[in-house]
Amino acid sequence: MARQDNENTSMKNALSAFIQKNKLEKGMDKVDAREAWVRLMGNGVNNYTTEIELRFDTLYVSLSSSVLREELSLGKSKIIRMINEEIGKELVKKIILR
């Protein structure tokens, strides 16, 4: 079992080094933020989500429901905290719902 853990850790470290060396981290962050939103919000919110984009430290989310947009805007700080916990780093500092 220990050998497999070592192999997984080595692969993770190698992949991480490759991503950083090739300056792919920003692209991976965008994917991570998008996937975190989808996982955390569930089908109810995702059915009304039309676009998710991370620019710098701001997550822009387009929603097709003004009622849902208003409801989610009340819990922005909680959503930011949940997304950052899901990603495993302080990536999102601000959410813009539009």
Secondary structure, 3 states (H helix, E strand, C coil): CHHHHHHHHHHHHHHHHHHHHCCCHHHHHHHHHHHHHHHHHHHHHHCCEEEEEEECCEEEEEECCHHHHHHHHCCHHHHHHHHHHHHCCCCCCEEEEC
